[in-house]
Amino acid sequence: MPDLGRSRRPGSVGPPARGGALLAAFCVSADCAAVMVAAMPEGFDADEMIARFRERAGAVRRRGLPPVEGAERQMILRQMQLDFQDFAMLGDAEASLEDGILTLRIDLRPAPEGAEGPAAPDPA
């Protein structure tokens, strides 16, 4: 794998390379290979991407818990809460695509009094 100038987690996506290409690392077993991916797929729709994140947040919210107890149950609940939070935030984003740069704008300010937002998954 080429030296990208910083340590990386397996499977992470690197910063855009010069010329607009994106360098992505895909790992299988202990072997990693660097793959060049086209900068922007034809027909990319940021609003469709955001809708997919909204769908993922809903899926996490509806997901049942496997029959586990104790520390493992708490670990699964925590991961579900984080997944919901991340997907819901991205699902609320406003996207803009200018000169090949995708910008997601997410308002993290508290909602005004009386306004309702998405609820976190029930930790039942």
Summary of the structure (lengths in Angstrom):
residues: 124
radius of gyration: 18.4
end to end distance: 44.2
largest distance: 52.4
contacts: 245
relative contact order: 0.13
helix: 34%
strand: 23%
